Amino acid sequence: MHQHDLVVIGAGPGGYVAAIRAAQLGLNVACVEKEPALGGTCLRIGCIPSKALLESSERYHAARESLREHGVKVKGVDLDLGDMLKRKDKIVSGLTAGVEALFKKNKITRYQGHGRIVGPGRVDVLSSRHEGTEARRHEGEAAAGSTVSMQARHVIIATGSKSAPLPGVELDGDRVGTSTEALGYSEVPKHLVVIGAGYIGLELGSVWCRLGAKVTVLEYLDRILPGMDAEIAKEALKLLTRQGLEFELGVRVTGARRDGKKCVVTCEGREPIACDRVLLSVGRAPCTDDLGLESVGIRLDERGRIPVDDHFRTAAPGIYAIGDVIRGPMLAHKAEDEGVACAEFIVTGYGHVNYDAIPGVCYTEPEIAAVGKTEEQLKEAGRAYKVGTYHFRANGRARSLGHIDGRVKILADAQTDRILGVHILGPRAGDLIAEAAVAIEFGASAEDLARCSHAHPTLAECLKEAALGVHGRVING
């Protein structure tokens, strides 16, 4: 039986980061991952490949449609979808190789296979192979299909999430699929139906719309981007509609199936929709199948998540859980922060994540980003607040970029002026939100942010102006 201080089950953003941080702190660490490549869903079939396609499709669309206003006239623009997909795959393979190099650098033992807890401090891996660093070679190689047993003082479960199902939707891994299939369509669909108007649906819908597909987004709620600030979501809906995406809100999808080379989507109270492909993106569900949780007395909550305390400890001593398998937003950077905090708690007795300062970004065009509370949440809590807004159209840098849609919205406590939430719809919002996250993390007030010098001309000046707006002192607007 192999002995380790810590075994991490899952090598996604939470798992591999936890493993690296624990190794830095001096633990003998092993990490179990069933896929041949490290990095998890985010790196392999999620965040990274989708952003690669978003960037490529945006440049294609710009060459065809929006460079004329810059005085750039391009003729004969053609799409080579194969090359676009190859670029995406190359980016992914480069980053997964980078994680492998980090494992070797930090002397982390890697086990490939399905990890299962079989008792307190014990993990079995149904393995296709076992890769150790040079420092671990003496532990031996596991034969394909064999089981490797490990003993560890600590175990971290970081198995991530999977696409949530929807009753009546018959996934075939091709015509009717999830985001995994939508990242690699062999040709641009003539008509793509997206079920769900969250981050994933809007991002991948935008990709294929830019490349020439008719895209219809079906959403059960009467709005897009559930959980985001309603005012920002409403404005985003107008901009995305203007770009060519078609939205049908308040629609209950009852089924989707393949019909020859076509697909049929059925909805309550309306005619079926015929299309070429269907993308199901109604959220994600924790990956907690066959982890052996019952062997140590861990019971899942009503949403299939693993209950933990504020230090990521489960009901079983020595077993922790982080990332998408526990409460909170299913975001890669949230899992990373938890991975670091969990490893540090195991070694030092202290580890903390400020969940009020975790940003979220939807990488459409324009981007949509948020951190902290929404206006709806503050109203529900009965908390008095002030609002400051500033539109990108008044910003010199935004005008020079040719991206003037959207705004920055800052919510601050009415009495203390402390920043409670920041919501951005506009160019490079995903980068701009970092300043807002730092401000919330350090308890900054709107006055603090307003008095910080911001280089001119930059998009970040919009944050300063919105902060000034909290007190009715906008200068350039």
Stockholm file with secondary structure:
# STOCKHOLM 1.0

chainA/1-477         MHQHDLVVIGAGPGGYVAAIRAAQLGLNVACVEKEPALGGTCLRIGCIPSKALLESSERYHAARESLREHGVKVKGVDLDLGDMLKRKDKIVSGLTAGVEALFKKNKITRYQGHGRIVGPGRVDVLSSRHEGTEARRHEGEAAAGSTVSMQARHVIIATGSKSAPLPGVELDGDRVGTSTEALGYSEVPKHLVVIGAGYIGLELGSVWCRLGAKVTVLEYLDRILPGMDAEIAKEALKLLTRQGLEFELGVRVTGARRDGKKCVVTCEGREPIACDRVLLSVGRAPCTDDLGLESVGIRLDERGRIPVDDHFRTAAPGIYAIGDVIRGPMLAHKAEDEGVACAEFIVTGYGHVNYDAIPGVCYTEPEIAAVGKTEEQLKEAGRAYKVGTYHFRANGRARSLGHIDGRVKILADAQTDRILGVHILGPRAGDLIAEAAVAIEFGASAEDLARCSHAHPTLAECLKEAALGVHGRVING
#=GR chainA/1-477 SS CEEEEEEEECCSHHHHHHHHHHHHTTCCEEEEESSSSSSHHHHHHSHHHHHHHHHHHHHHHIIIIISGGGTCCCCSCCCCHHHHHHHHHHHHHHHHHHHHHHHHHTTCEEEEEEEEEEETTEEEEEEEEEECCGGGGGGCCCCTTEEEEEEEEEEEECCCEEECCCTTBCCCSSSEECHHHHTCCSSCCSEEEEECCSHHHHHHHHHHHHTTCEEEEEESSSSSSTTSCHHHHHHHHHHHHHTTCEEEESCCEEEEEEETTEEEEEETTSCCEEESEEEECSCEEECCTTSCGGGGTCCCCTTSCCCCCTTSBCSSTTEEECGGGSSSCCCHHHHHHHHHHHHHHHHHSCCCCCGGGCCEEECSSSEEEEEECCHHHHHHHTCCEEEEEEEGGGCHHHHHHTCCCCEEEEEEETTTCBEEEEEEEETTHHHHHHHHHHHHHTTCBHHHHHHSCCCSSCTTHHHHHHHHHTTTCCSCC
#=GC SS_cons         CEEEEEEEECCSHHHHHHHHHHHHTTCCEEEEESSSSSSHHHHHHSHHHHHHHHHHHHHHHIIIIISGGGTCCCCSCCCCHHHHHHHHHHHHHHHHHHHHHHHHHTTCEEEEEEEEEEETTEEEEEEEEEECCGGGGGGCCCCTTEEEEEEEEEEEECCCEEECCCTTBCCCSSSEECHHHHTCCSSCCSEEEEECCSHHHHHHHHHHHHTTCEEEEEESSSSSSTTSCHHHHHHHHHHHHHTTCEEEESCCEEEEEEETTEEEEEETTSCCEEESEEEECSCEEECCTTSCGGGGTCCCCTTSCCCCCTTSBCSSTTEEECGGGSSSCCCHHHHHHHHHHHHHHHHHSCCCCCGGGCCEEECSSSEEEEEECCHHHHHHHTCCEEEEEEEGGGCHHHHHHTCCCCEEEEEEETTTCBEEEEEEEETTHHHHHHHHHHHHHTTCBHHHHHHSCCCSSCTTHHHHHHHHHTTTCCSCC
//
